[in-house]
Amino acid sequence: MFDLDIRSRAAELLNISKERGFTVATVESCTGGLVCGALTTVAGSSSMVQGGLVTYANEAKVALAGVPIELIEKHGAVSEPVARSMAEGGKGRLNATYVVSITGVAGPGGGSVEKPVGLVHFACAGSSGTKHREKRFGEQSRDEIRRLSVLEALDLLRETVLTGP
């Protein structure tokens, strides 16, 4: 189901989390739960993975992750402020040490000049703050944008677990 890169990065992240006594969780939009799915392919992941929220619709971002609707209306769902709010809201709701969030335009439609297909915002919330990353994967297939987003989210989560936000 998941390629070797994704499986090995998920396993490495969870090994680090286990060694350090950290828990992780996800709040996902354009990846639809794939990051949490990748994490839970690892045997023994239940001791480190608190859970995942799939907040594909704006209403779900508000109801499940606590993103203020005004933030979405002002910046759009695919934005740094919304990614940060998703991660921070998920941290409170899922009671995890670190929470990664993803919101983006996976395509093939839905893009604009300001927010083209392949634009993805990531955030990772921890006890000392929230780190943000923006990626522009370009005009690739929907599957490839989602695959690259999973890898990026795992990398951001790993980096944050190792160094803090």
DSSP file (Angstrom, degrees, kcal/mol; ACC not computed):
  #  RESIDUE AA STRUCTURE BP1 BP2  ACC     N-H-->O    O-->H-N    N-H-->O    O-->H-N    TCO  KAPPA ALPHA  PHI   PSI    X-CA   Y-CA   Z-CA
    1    1 A M              0   0    0      0, 0.0     2,-0.4     0, 0.0    37,-0.1   0.000 360.0 360.0 360.0 -49.6    0.0    0.0    0.0
    2    2 A F        -     0   0    0     35,-0.1   145,-0.0     1,-0.1     0, 0.0  -0.868 360.0-115.1-107.7 142.4    2.8    2.5    0.9
    3    3 A D     >  -     0   0    0     -2,-0.4     4,-2.5     1,-0.1     5,-0.2  -0.174  32.7 -99.8 -71.5 170.4    6.1    2.6   -0.9
    4    4 A L  H  > S+     0   0    0      1,-0.2     4,-2.8     2,-0.2     5,-0.3   0.861 120.3  56.2 -60.7 -39.6    9.4    1.7    0.9
    5    5 A D  H  > S+     0   0    0      2,-0.2     4,-2.2     1,-0.2    -1,-0.2   0.936 111.3  43.4 -58.2 -47.4   10.3    5.4    1.4
    6    6 A I  H  > S+     0   0    0      2,-0.2     4,-2.4     1,-0.2    -2,-0.2   0.936 115.3  48.0 -65.8 -46.6    7.1    6.1    3.2
    7    7 A R  H  X S+     0   0    0     -4,-2.5     4,-2.2     1,-0.2    -2,-0.2   0.906 113.5  46.8 -62.5 -42.0    7.2    3.0    5.3
    8    8 A S  H  X S+     0   0    0     -4,-2.8     4,-2.4    -5,-0.2    -1,-0.2   0.888 113.0  48.6 -70.5 -37.3   10.9    3.4    6.3
    9    9 A R  H  X S+     0   0    0     -4,-2.2     4,-2.4    -5,-0.3    -2,-0.2   0.891 111.8  49.8 -68.1 -38.2   10.4    7.1    7.2
   10   10 A A  H  X S+     0   0    0     -4,-2.4     4,-2.3    -5,-0.2    -2,-0.2   0.929 112.2  47.6 -64.2 -44.2    7.3    6.3    9.3
   11   11 A A  H  X S+     0   0    0     -4,-2.2     4,-2.2    -5,-0.2    -2,-0.2   0.910 112.2  49.5 -63.6 -42.9    9.2    3.5   11.1
   12   12 A E  H  X S+     0   0    0     -4,-2.4     4,-2.2     2,-0.2    -1,-0.2   0.932 110.9  49.8 -62.1 -46.0   12.2    5.8   11.8
   13   13 A L  H  X S+     0   0    0     -4,-2.4     4,-2.5     1,-0.2    -2,-0.2   0.919 112.3  47.1 -59.1 -45.0   10.0    8.6   13.1
   14   14 A L  H  X S+     0   0    0     -4,-2.3     4,-2.6     2,-0.2    -1,-0.2   0.845 108.8  54.6 -70.5 -32.4    8.2    6.2   15.5
   15   15 A N  H  X S+     0   0    0     -4,-2.2     4,-2.4     2,-0.2    -1,-0.2   0.929 111.2  45.6 -63.0 -43.8   11.4    4.7   16.7
   16   16 A I  H  X S+     0   0    0     -4,-2.2     4,-2.0     2,-0.2    -2,-0.2   0.921 113.0  50.3 -63.5 -44.4   12.7    8.1   17.6
   17   17 A S  H  X>S+     0   0    0     -4,-2.5     5,-2.6     1,-0.2     4,-0.9   0.905 111.1  48.8 -61.1 -41.9    9.3    9.0   19.2
   18   18 A K  H ><5S+     0   0    0     -4,-2.6     3,-0.6     1,-0.2    -1,-0.2   0.931 110.3  50.6 -64.3 -45.8    9.4    5.8   21.3
   19   19 A E  H 3<5S+     0   0    0     -4,-2.4    -1,-0.2     1,-0.2    -2,-0.2   0.866 118.0  39.3 -58.6 -37.4   13.0    6.4   22.4
   20   20 A R  H 3<5S-     0   0    0     -4,-2.0    -1,-0.2    -5,-0.2    -2,-0.2   0.482 110.8-117.4 -95.7  -3.8   12.1    9.9   23.5
   21   21 A G  T <<5 +     0   0    0     -4,-0.9     2,-0.3    -3,-0.6    -3,-0.2   0.805  64.0 144.6  74.2  30.0    8.7    9.1   25.0
   22   22 A F      < -     0   0    0     -5,-2.6     2,-0.3    -6,-0.2    -1,-0.2  -0.705  37.9-149.0-101.3 151.8    6.8   11.3   22.5
   23   23 A T        -     0   0    0     -2,-0.3    75,-2.0    26,-0.0    74,-0.4  -0.858  13.5-159.2-113.1 156.2    3.4   10.8   20.9
   24   24 A V  E     +ab  49  98A   0     24,-3.0    26,-3.1    -2,-0.3    27,-0.6  -0.899  11.9 174.2-132.4 159.7    2.3   12.0   17.5
   25   25 A A  E     -ab  51  99A   0     73,-1.4    75,-2.1    -2,-0.3     2,-0.3  -0.952  17.4-133.5-155.0 170.7   -0.9   12.7   15.6
   26   26 A T  E     -ab  52 100A   0     25,-1.6    27,-2.5    -2,-0.3     2,-0.4  -0.948  10.1-165.2-132.7 151.6   -2.1   14.2   12.3
   27   27 A V  E     -ab  53 101A   0     73,-2.2    75,-1.7    -2,-0.3     2,-0.4  -0.948  31.0-176.6-131.1 113.4   -4.6   16.6   11.0
   28   28 A E  E     +ab  54 102A   0     25,-3.2    27,-3.1    -2,-0.4    75,-0.1  -0.887  26.8 161.3-124.1 141.4   -5.0   16.1    7.3
   29   29 A S  S >  S+     0   0    0     73,-1.6     3,-1.8    -2,-0.4    74,-0.2   0.599  82.8  24.2-113.0 -83.2   -6.8   17.7    4.4
   30   30 A C  T 3  S+     0   0    0      1,-0.3    73,-0.1    72,-0.2   116,-0.1   0.700 122.7  54.9 -65.4 -18.2   -5.5   17.0    0.9
   31   31 A T  T >  S-     0   0    0     71,-0.2     3,-1.7   118,-0.1    -1,-0.3   0.569  93.7-146.7 -90.6  -9.3   -3.8   13.7    2.0
   32   32 A G  T <   -     0   0    0     -3,-1.8    22,-0.1     1,-0.3    -2,-0.1   0.751  69.8 -42.7  55.8  31.0   -7.1   12.3    3.4
   33   33 A G  T 3> S+     0   0    0     20,-0.2     4,-2.4     3,-0.0    -1,-0.3   0.484 101.1 127.3  97.0   3.4   -5.5   10.4    6.3
   34   34 A L  H <> S+     0   0    0     -3,-1.7     4,-2.5     2,-0.2     5,-0.2   0.851  71.6  53.2 -64.4 -34.5   -2.6    8.9    4.4
   35   35 A V  H  > S+     0   0    0      2,-0.2     4,-2.3     1,-0.2    -1,-0.2   0.949 112.3  43.8 -67.3 -47.0    0.0   10.2    6.9
   36   36 A C  H  > S+     0   0    0      1,-0.2     4,-2.2     2,-0.2    -2,-0.2   0.899 113.2  53.5 -62.8 -39.3   -1.7    8.6    9.8
   37   37 A G  H  < S+     0   0    0     -4,-2.4     4,-0.4     1,-0.2    -2,-0.2   0.901 108.2  49.6 -60.5 -41.9   -2.2    5.5    7.7
   38   38 A A  H >< S+     0   0    0     -4,-2.5     3,-1.1     1,-0.2     4,-0.3   0.913 110.7  50.1 -64.0 -42.7    1.5    5.3    7.0
   39   39 A L  H >< S+     0   0    0     -4,-2.3     3,-1.3     1,-0.2    -1,-0.2   0.888 107.6  53.6 -63.0 -38.7    2.3    5.7   10.7
   40   40 A T  T 3< S+     0   0    0     -4,-2.2    -1,-0.2     1,-0.3    -2,-0.2   0.475  89.9  75.2 -82.3   0.7   -0.1    2.9   11.7
   41   41 A T  T <  S+     0   0    0     -3,-1.1     2,-0.4    -4,-0.4    -1,-0.3   0.678  78.5  93.6 -76.0 -16.6    1.5    0.4    9.3
   42   42 A V  S X  S-     0   0    0     -3,-1.3     3,-1.9    -4,-0.3     4,-0.2  -0.638  88.2-115.9 -80.9 125.9    4.4    0.2   11.8
   43   43 A A  T 3  S+     0   0    0     -2,-0.4    -2,-0.1     1,-0.3    -1,-0.1  -0.366 101.4  20.0 -59.1 133.9    4.0   -2.6   14.3
   44   44 A G  T >  S+     0   0    0     -4,-0.1     3,-1.5    -2,-0.1    -1,-0.3   0.522  81.9 131.4  83.8   6.3    3.6   -1.2   17.8
   45   45 A S  G X>  +     0   0    0     -3,-1.9     4,-2.9     1,-0.3     3,-1.9   0.722  52.2  80.6 -64.8 -20.6    2.6    2.2   16.5
   46   46 A S  G 34 S+     0   0    0      1,-0.3    -1,-0.3     2,-0.2    -3,-0.1   0.729  86.3  58.2 -62.7 -20.2   -0.4    2.3   18.9
   47   47 A S  G <4 S+     0   0    0     -3,-1.5    -1,-0.3     1,-0.1    -2,-0.2   0.637 120.0  26.8 -83.2 -12.5    1.9    3.3   21.8
   48   48 A M  T <4 S+     0   0    0     -3,-1.9   -24,-3.0    -4,-0.2     2,-0.7   0.663 104.7  78.2-117.2 -27.4    3.1    6.4   19.9
   49   49 A V  E  <  -a   24   0A   0     -4,-2.9   -24,-0.2   -26,-0.2    -1,-0.1  -0.776  49.3-176.4 -93.9 115.7    0.2    7.4   17.5
   50   50 A Q  E     -     0   0A   0    -26,-3.1     2,-0.3    -2,-0.7   -25,-0.2   0.824  54.0 -87.7 -77.3 -33.0   -2.6    9.2   19.3
   51   51 A G  E     -a   25   0A   0    -27,-0.6   -25,-1.6     2,-0.0     2,-0.3  -0.936  35.4-101.7 151.9-173.5   -4.8    9.4   16.2
   52   52 A G  E     -a   26   0A   0     -2,-0.3     2,-0.5   -27,-0.2   -25,-0.2  -0.998  12.2-147.6-148.9 144.8   -5.6   11.4   13.1
   53   53 A L  E     -a   27   0A   0    -27,-2.5   -25,-3.2    -2,-0.3     2,-0.8  -0.953   8.3-153.2-111.6 129.8   -8.2   13.9   12.0
   54   54 A V  E     +a   28   0A   0     -2,-0.5     2,-0.4   -27,-0.2     3,-0.2  -0.908  19.3 173.4-100.9 110.0   -9.3   14.0    8.4
   55   55 A T        +     0   0    0    -27,-3.1     6,-0.2    -2,-0.8   -25,-0.1  -0.557  16.8 148.6-117.7  64.2  -10.5   17.6    7.9
   56   56 A Y        +     0   0    0     -2,-0.4     2,-0.2   -27,-0.1    -1,-0.2   0.922  59.9  56.6 -67.5 -46.5  -11.1   17.6    4.1
   57   57 A A  S  > S-     0   0    0     -3,-0.2     4,-1.9     1,-0.1     3,-0.5  -0.551  88.3-120.7 -86.2 152.3  -14.0   20.1    4.2
   58   58 A N  H  > S+     0   0    0      1,-0.2     4,-2.0     2,-0.2     5,-0.2   0.877 114.9  58.3 -57.1 -38.1  -13.7   23.6    5.7
   59   59 A E  H  > S+     0   0    0      1,-0.2     4,-2.9     2,-0.2    -1,-0.2   0.862 105.4  49.6 -61.6 -35.4  -16.6   22.6    8.1
   60   60 A A  H  >>S+     0   0    0     -3,-0.5     4,-2.8     2,-0.2     5,-0.9   0.864 105.8  55.9 -71.6 -36.4  -14.5   19.7    9.3
   61   61 A K  H  X5S+     0   0    0     -4,-1.9     6,-2.2     3,-0.2     4,-0.8   0.912 114.9  40.4 -59.3 -40.9  -11.5   22.0    9.9
   62   62 A V  H  X5S+     0   0    0     -4,-2.0     4,-0.9     4,-0.2    -2,-0.2   0.958 122.3  38.8 -71.5 -52.6  -13.7   24.1   12.1
   63   63 A A  H  <5S+     0   0    0     -4,-2.9    -3,-0.2    -5,-0.2    -2,-0.2   0.888 128.3  28.1 -70.4 -41.4  -15.6   21.4   13.9
   64   64 A L  H  <5S+     0   0    0     -4,-2.8    -3,-0.2    -5,-0.2    -1,-0.1   0.862 132.9  27.9 -92.9 -38.9  -12.8   18.8   14.4
   65   65 A A  H  <<S-     0   0    0     -5,-0.9    -3,-0.2    -4,-0.8    -2,-0.1   0.501  98.8-122.1-104.3  -5.7   -9.6   20.9   14.6
   66   66 A G     <  +     0   0    0     -4,-0.9    -4,-0.2    -6,-0.3    -3,-0.1   0.746  47.2 166.9  74.1  22.7  -11.1   24.1   15.9
   67   67 A V        -     0   0    0     -6,-2.2    -1,-0.2    -7,-0.1     2,-0.2  -0.577  42.4-115.4 -70.2 126.4   -9.9   26.3   13.1
   68   68 A P    >>  -     0   0    0      0, 0.0     4,-1.3     0, 0.0     3,-1.2  -0.446  14.4-136.6 -63.8 131.1  -11.7   29.6   13.3
   69   69 A I  H 3> S+     0   0    0      1,-0.3     4,-2.7     2,-0.2     5,-0.2   0.827 104.2  62.6 -58.0 -31.8  -13.9   30.1   10.3
   70   70 A E  H 3> S+     0   0    0      1,-0.2     4,-2.1     2,-0.2    -1,-0.3   0.843  99.3  54.3 -62.9 -33.2  -12.7   33.7   10.1
   71   71 A L  H <> S+     0   0    0     -3,-1.2     4,-2.6     2,-0.2     5,-0.5   0.911 110.6  45.4 -66.4 -42.9   -9.2   32.4    9.4
   72   72 A I  H  X S+     0   0    0     -4,-1.3     4,-2.3     1,-0.2    -2,-0.2   0.916 113.6  49.7 -66.0 -43.7  -10.4   30.3    6.5
   73   73 A E  H  < S+     0   0    0     -4,-2.7    -2,-0.2     1,-0.2    -1,-0.2   0.870 117.0  41.3 -63.8 -36.8  -12.5   33.2    5.1
   74   74 A K  H  < S+     0   0    0     -4,-2.1    -2,-0.2    -5,-0.2    -1,-0.2   0.904 133.8  15.8 -78.1 -43.1   -9.6   35.6    5.3
   75   75 A H  H  < S-     0   0    0     -4,-2.6    -3,-0.2    -5,-0.2    -2,-0.2   0.617 103.1-117.1-109.6 -16.8   -6.7   33.4    4.1
   76   76 A G     <  -     0   0    0     -4,-2.3     6,-0.3    -5,-0.5    -3,-0.1   0.028  34.1 -82.3  87.4 155.9   -8.3   30.4    2.4
   77   77 A A  S    S+     0   0    0      1,-0.2     2,-1.3     5,-0.1    -1,-0.1   0.831 122.5  63.7 -64.6 -32.6   -8.1   26.8    3.5
   78   78 A V  S    S+     0   0    0     -6,-0.1     2,-0.3    -3,-0.1    -1,-0.2  -0.723  85.7 103.2 -95.7  88.0   -4.7   26.4    1.7
   79   79 A S  S  > S-     0   0    0     -2,-1.3     4,-2.3     1,-0.1     5,-0.2  -0.986  79.9-107.4-160.5 160.2   -2.6   28.8    3.7
   80   80 A E  H  > S+     0   0    0     -2,-0.3     4,-2.6     1,-0.2     5,-0.2   0.933 115.7  52.1 -61.3 -47.7    0.0   29.1    6.4
   81   81 A P  H  > S+     0   0    0      0, 0.0     4,-2.2     0, 0.0    -1,-0.2   0.893 112.2  46.0 -59.7 -37.8   -2.4   30.4    9.1
   82   82 A V  H  > S+     0   0    0     -6,-0.3     4,-2.6     2,-0.2    -2,-0.2   0.907 111.5  51.3 -71.5 -40.7   -4.9   27.6    8.5
   83   83 A A  H  X S+     0   0    0     -4,-2.3     4,-2.1     2,-0.2    40,-0.2   0.923 112.4  47.3 -59.9 -43.4   -2.1   24.9    8.5
   84   84 A R  H  X S+     0   0    0     -4,-2.6     4,-2.6     1,-0.2     5,-0.2   0.928 112.6  48.7 -62.7 -45.0   -0.8   26.3   11.8
   85   85 A S  H  X S+     0   0    0     -4,-2.2     4,-2.8    -5,-0.2     5,-0.2   0.877 108.9  53.6 -64.7 -37.9   -4.3   26.4   13.3
   86   86 A M  H  X S+     0   0    0     -4,-2.6     4,-2.5     2,-0.2    -1,-0.2   0.939 112.0  44.4 -60.7 -47.4   -5.0   22.8   12.2
   87   87 A A  H  X S+     0   0    0     -4,-2.1     4,-2.0     2,-0.2    -2,-0.2   0.924 116.1  46.2 -64.8 -44.6   -1.8   21.5   13.9
   88   88 A E  H  X S+     0   0    0     -4,-2.6     4,-1.6     2,-0.2    -2,-0.2   0.898 114.3  47.7 -66.7 -40.9   -2.4   23.5   17.1
   89   89 A G  H  X S+     0   0    0     -4,-2.8     4,-2.2    -5,-0.2    -1,-0.2   0.903 111.5  50.8 -65.5 -41.3   -6.1   22.5   17.3
   90   90 A G  H  X S+     0   0    0     -4,-2.5     4,-2.9    -5,-0.2     5,-0.3   0.859 105.1  57.5 -64.1 -35.5   -5.2   18.9   16.7
   91   91 A K  H  X>S+     0   0    0     -4,-2.0     4,-1.2     1,-0.2     5,-0.6   0.927 110.5  43.3 -61.3 -44.3   -2.6   19.0   19.5
   92   92 A G  H  <5S+     0   0    0     -4,-1.6    -2,-0.2     1,-0.2    -1,-0.2   0.891 118.9  42.6 -68.0 -39.5   -5.3   20.1   21.9
   93   93 A R  H  <5S+     0   0    0     -4,-2.2    -2,-0.2     1,-0.2    -1,-0.2   0.831 122.0  36.7 -79.0 -32.3   -7.9   17.6   20.8
   94   94 A L  H  <5S-     0   0    0     -4,-2.9    -1,-0.2    -5,-0.2    -2,-0.2   0.493  94.8-136.0-101.7  -4.7   -5.7   14.6   20.4
   95   95 A N  T  <5 +     0   0    0     -4,-1.2     2,-0.3    -5,-0.3    -3,-0.1   0.892  49.6 151.3  53.4  47.1   -3.4   15.2   23.3
   96   96 A A      < -     0   0    0     -5,-0.6    -1,-0.2    -6,-0.2   -72,-0.2  -0.745  55.8-128.5-106.2 156.0   -0.2   14.4   21.4
   97   97 A T  S    S+     0   0    0    -74,-0.4     2,-0.4    -2,-0.3    30,-0.3   0.919  97.9  17.3 -65.3 -44.3    3.3   15.7   22.0
   98   98 A Y  E     -b   24   0A   0    -75,-2.0   -73,-1.4    28,-0.1     2,-0.4  -0.994  67.1-170.7-134.0 137.3    3.6   16.6   18.3
   99   99 A V  E     -bC  25 125A   0     26,-2.0    26,-2.7    -2,-0.4     2,-0.4  -0.994   6.8-158.8-129.5 128.9    0.9   17.1   15.6
  100  100 A V  E     -bC  26 124A   0    -75,-2.1   -73,-2.2    -2,-0.4     2,-0.3  -0.850   9.8-165.5-103.9 142.1    1.6   17.6   11.9
  101  101 A S  E     -bC  27 123A   0     22,-3.0    22,-1.6    -2,-0.4     2,-0.4  -0.924   5.0-166.1-126.1 154.4   -1.0   19.1    9.6
  102  102 A I  E     +bC  28 122A   0    -75,-1.7   -73,-1.6    -2,-0.3     2,-0.3  -0.996  12.6 164.8-140.1 130.9   -1.4   19.2    5.8
  103  103 A T  E     + C   0 121A   0     18,-2.3    18,-3.2    -2,-0.4     2,-0.3  -0.964  24.8 121.6-144.5 130.2   -3.6   21.4    3.6
  104  104 A G  E     - C   0 120A   0     -2,-0.3     2,-0.7    16,-0.3    16,-0.2  -0.945  61.1 -83.8-167.4-175.4   -3.1   21.9   -0.1
  105  105 A V        +     0   0    0     14,-2.5    13,-3.3    11,-0.3    14,-0.2  -0.910  34.8 173.7-112.4 101.6   -4.2   21.6   -3.7
  106  106 A A        +     0   0    0     -2,-0.7    39,-0.2    11,-0.2    40,-0.2   0.660  39.4 158.6 -84.8 -16.3   -3.6   18.1   -4.9
  107  107 A G  S    S+     0   0    0      2,-0.4    -1,-0.2     1,-0.1     3,-0.1  -0.177  71.9 177.3  77.7-172.4   -5.4   18.7   -8.3
  108  108 A P  S    S+     0   0    0      0, 0.0     3,-0.2     0, 0.0     9,-0.1  -0.962 105.3   8.9 -75.5 -19.3   -5.9   18.1  -11.0
  109  109 A G  S    S+     0   0    0      1,-0.1    -2,-0.4     8,-0.0     3,-0.1  -0.393  96.0  71.0-104.0-173.1   -8.4   20.9  -10.6
  110  110 A G        +     0   0    0      1,-0.3    -1,-0.1    -2,-0.1     2,-0.1   0.334  69.1 122.5  90.8  -7.4   -9.0   23.5   -7.9
  111  111 A G        -     0   0    0     -3,-0.2    -1,-0.3    -6,-0.0     2,-0.3  -0.392  36.5-173.0 -85.5 166.0   -5.9   25.5   -8.4
  112  112 A S        -     0   0    0      3,-1.8     5,-0.0    -2,-0.1    -1,-0.0  -0.848  44.0 -91.9-142.4 178.4   -5.6   29.2   -9.1
  113  113 A V  S    S+     0   0    0     -2,-0.3    -1,-0.1     1,-0.2    -2,-0.0   0.923 129.0  40.3 -61.9 -43.1   -2.8   31.7  -10.0
  114  114 A E  S    S+     0   0    0      1,-0.3    -1,-0.2    -3,-0.0    -3,-0.0   0.850 131.2  26.8 -73.9 -34.7   -2.4   32.5   -6.3
  115  115 A K  S    S-     0   0    0     -5,-0.0    -3,-1.8   -11,-0.0    -1,-0.3  -0.714  85.5-173.2-131.7  80.6   -2.8   28.9   -5.1
  116  116 A P    >   -     0   0    0      0, 0.0     3,-2.1     0, 0.0   -11,-0.3  -0.220  39.1 -79.8 -74.7 162.8   -1.7   26.5   -8.0
  117  117 A V  T 3  S+     0   0    0      1,-0.3    21,-0.2    -9,-0.1   -11,-0.2  -0.378 120.7  36.6 -55.0 134.8   -2.1   22.8   -8.1
  118  118 A G  T 3  S+     0   0    0    -13,-3.3    19,-2.9     1,-0.3     2,-0.5   0.291  80.9 130.0  99.3  -9.0    0.8   21.4   -6.1
  119  119 A L  E <   + D   0 136A   0     -3,-2.1   -14,-2.5    17,-0.2     2,-0.4  -0.687  31.8 173.0 -78.9 124.3    0.8   24.1   -3.4
  120  120 A V  E     -CD 104 135A   0     15,-2.8    15,-2.7    -2,-0.5     2,-0.4  -0.999  20.6-155.1-137.2 133.7    0.8   22.4    0.0
  121  121 A H  E     -CD 103 134A   0    -18,-3.2   -18,-2.3    -2,-0.4     2,-0.3  -0.901  13.4-172.2-107.2 136.6    1.2   23.9    3.5
  122  122 A F  E     +CD 102 133A   0     11,-3.0    11,-2.4    -2,-0.4     2,-0.3  -0.929   4.5 180.0-123.7 147.6    2.5   21.9    6.4
  123  123 A A  E     -CD 101 132A   0    -22,-1.6   -22,-3.0    -2,-0.3     2,-0.4  -0.990  11.6-161.0-144.3 151.2    2.7   22.7   10.1
  124  124 A C  E     -CD 100 131A   0      7,-2.5     7,-2.6    -2,-0.3     2,-0.4  -0.969  10.9-158.4-135.3 119.8    3.9   20.8   13.1
  125  125 A A  E     +CD  99 130A   0    -26,-2.7   -26,-2.0    -2,-0.4     2,-0.2  -0.813  19.4 159.8-102.0 134.7    2.8   21.9   16.6
  126  126 A G  E >   - D   0 129A   0      3,-2.9     3,-1.4    -2,-0.4   -28,-0.1  -0.761  57.0 -81.9-136.5-175.6    4.8   21.0   19.8
  127  127 A S  T 3  S+     0   0    0    -30,-0.3     3,-0.1     1,-0.3   -29,-0.1   0.749 126.1  45.6 -66.6 -23.5    4.9   22.3   23.3
  128  128 A S  T 3  S-     0   0    0      1,-0.3     2,-0.3     0, 0.0    -1,-0.3   0.264 124.5 -64.0-106.3  13.7    7.3   25.2   22.4
  129  129 A G  E <   -D  126   0A   0     -3,-1.4    -3,-2.9     2,-0.0     2,-0.4  -0.865  54.8 -70.6 140.9-172.1    5.6   26.4   19.2
  130  130 A T  E     -D  125   0A   0     -2,-0.3     2,-0.4    -5,-0.2    -5,-0.2  -0.987  30.9-153.6-129.1 129.8    4.5   25.6   15.7
  131  131 A K  E     -D  124   0A   0     -7,-2.6    -7,-2.5    -2,-0.4     2,-0.3  -0.804  12.7-158.5-101.4 141.9    6.8   25.2   12.7
  132  132 A H  E     -D  123   0A   0     -2,-0.4     2,-0.3    -9,-0.2    -9,-0.2  -0.909  10.9-179.0-122.1 148.6    5.5   25.8    9.1
  133  133 A R  E     -D  122   0A   0    -11,-2.4   -11,-3.0    -2,-0.3     2,-0.4  -0.988   9.8-158.2-144.3 138.1    6.7   24.7    5.7
  134  134 A E  E     -D  121   0A   0     -2,-0.3     2,-0.4   -13,-0.2   -13,-0.2  -0.955  11.5-174.0-115.6 135.4    5.4   25.5    2.3
  135  135 A K  E     -D  120   0A   0    -15,-2.7   -15,-2.8    -2,-0.4     2,-0.5  -0.971  16.6-159.3-128.0 145.3    6.0   23.3   -0.7
  136  136 A R  E     +D  119   0A   0     -2,-0.4   -17,-0.2   -17,-0.2   -18,-0.1  -0.906  12.7 176.3-122.3  99.4    5.2   23.8   -4.4
  137  137 A F        -     0   0    0    -19,-2.9   -19,-0.1    -2,-0.5   -18,-0.1   0.580  33.9-143.2 -82.7 -10.6    5.3   20.4   -6.0
  138  138 A G        -     0   0    0    -21,-0.2     2,-2.2     1,-0.1    -1,-0.2  -0.156  47.9 -23.8  79.5-174.3    4.1   21.7   -9.4
  139  139 A E  S    S+     0   0    0    -21,-0.1     2,-0.2     6,-0.0    -1,-0.1  -0.479  87.7 135.6 -77.8  76.5    1.9   20.2  -12.0
  140  140 A Q        -     0   0    0     -2,-2.2    -2,-0.1     1,-0.2    -3,-0.0  -0.610  62.7 -73.0-110.8 177.1    2.2   16.5  -11.1
  141  141 A S     >  -     0   0    0     -2,-0.2     4,-2.5     1,-0.1     5,-0.2  -0.296  42.3-113.5 -68.0 157.7   -0.5   13.9  -10.8
  142  142 A R  H  > S+     0   0    0      1,-0.2     4,-2.3     2,-0.2     5,-0.2   0.913 118.1  51.5 -55.9 -45.3   -2.8   14.0   -7.8
  143  143 A D  H  > S+     0   0    0      1,-0.2     4,-2.4     2,-0.2    -1,-0.2   0.897 110.4  48.2 -61.2 -41.2   -1.3   10.7   -6.5
  144  144 A E  H  > S+     0   0    0      2,-0.2     4,-2.8     1,-0.2     5,-0.2   0.895 110.3  50.7 -69.7 -39.5    2.2   12.0   -6.8
  145  145 A I  H  X S+     0   0    0     -4,-2.5     4,-1.9   -39,-0.2    -1,-0.2   0.915 113.3  46.4 -62.7 -41.9    1.4   15.3   -5.0
  146  146 A R  H  X S+     0   0    0     -4,-2.3     4,-2.1    -5,-0.2    -2,-0.2   0.902 112.4  50.0 -67.7 -40.2   -0.2   13.3   -2.2
  147  147 A R  H  X S+     0   0    0     -4,-2.4     4,-2.1     1,-0.2    -2,-0.2   0.937 112.5  46.7 -62.7 -46.8    2.7   10.9   -2.0
  148  148 A L  H  X S+     0   0    0     -4,-2.8     4,-2.4     1,-0.2    -1,-0.2   0.854 110.2  54.6 -63.7 -34.4    5.2   13.7   -1.8
  149  149 A S  H  X S+     0   0    0     -4,-1.9     4,-2.6    -5,-0.2    -1,-0.2   0.888 106.1  51.0 -66.8 -39.4    3.0   15.4    0.8
  150  150 A V  H  X S+     0   0    0     -4,-2.1     4,-2.4     2,-0.2    -2,-0.2   0.941 111.7  47.7 -62.0 -46.8    3.1   12.3    3.0
  151  151 A L  H  X S+     0   0    0     -4,-2.1     4,-2.3     1,-0.2    -2,-0.2   0.921 113.1  48.1 -59.9 -44.6    6.9   12.2    2.7
  152  152 A E  H  X S+     0   0    0     -4,-2.4     4,-2.7     2,-0.2    -1,-0.2   0.901 110.9  50.5 -64.6 -41.4    7.2   15.9    3.5
  153  153 A A  H  X S+     0   0    0     -4,-2.6     4,-2.5     2,-0.2    -1,-0.2   0.914 111.0  48.5 -64.0 -42.2    4.9   15.6    6.5
  154  154 A L  H  X S+     0   0    0     -4,-2.4     4,-2.5     2,-0.2    -1,-0.2   0.896 112.5  49.4 -63.7 -39.6    6.8   12.7    7.9
  155  155 A D  H  X S+     0   0    0     -4,-2.3     4,-2.9     2,-0.2    -2,-0.2   0.917 111.7  47.6 -64.8 -43.7   10.1   14.6    7.4
  156  156 A L  H  X S+     0   0    0     -4,-2.7     4,-2.4     2,-0.2    -2,-0.2   0.913 113.3  48.4 -64.5 -42.0    8.7   17.7    9.2
  157  157 A L  H  X S+     0   0    0     -4,-2.5     4,-2.6    -5,-0.2    -2,-0.2   0.929 113.2  47.6 -63.8 -45.1    7.4   15.6   12.0
  158  158 A R  H  X S+     0   0    0     -4,-2.5     4,-2.3     2,-0.2    -2,-0.2   0.939 112.2  49.3 -60.2 -48.5   10.7   13.8   12.4
  159  159 A E  H  X S+     0   0    0     -4,-2.9     4,-2.5     1,-0.2     5,-0.4   0.900 113.0  47.2 -58.4 -42.5   12.7   17.1   12.3
  160  160 A T  H  X S+     0   0    0     -4,-2.4     4,-2.6     2,-0.2    -1,-0.2   0.894 110.0  51.8 -68.8 -40.4   10.4   18.6   14.9
  161  161 A V  H  < S+     0   0    0     -4,-2.6    -1,-0.2     1,-0.2    -2,-0.2   0.888 116.3  42.4 -60.9 -38.9   10.6   15.6   17.2
  162  162 A L  H  < S+     0   0    0     -4,-2.3    -2,-0.2    -5,-0.2    -1,-0.2   0.871 135.0  12.3 -76.2 -38.0   14.4   15.7   16.9
  163  163 A T  H  < S-     0   0    0     -4,-2.5    -3,-0.2    -5,-0.2    -2,-0.2   0.585  97.8-122.9-120.1 -13.8   15.0   19.5   17.3
  164  164 A G     <        0   0    0     -4,-2.6    -1,-0.1    -5,-0.4    -3,-0.1  -0.007 360.0 360.0  82.2 163.0   11.7   21.1   18.4
  165  165 A P              0   0    0      0, 0.0    -1,-0.2     0, 0.0   -35,-0.1   0.501 360.0 360.0 -71.5 360.0    9.8   23.8   16.6
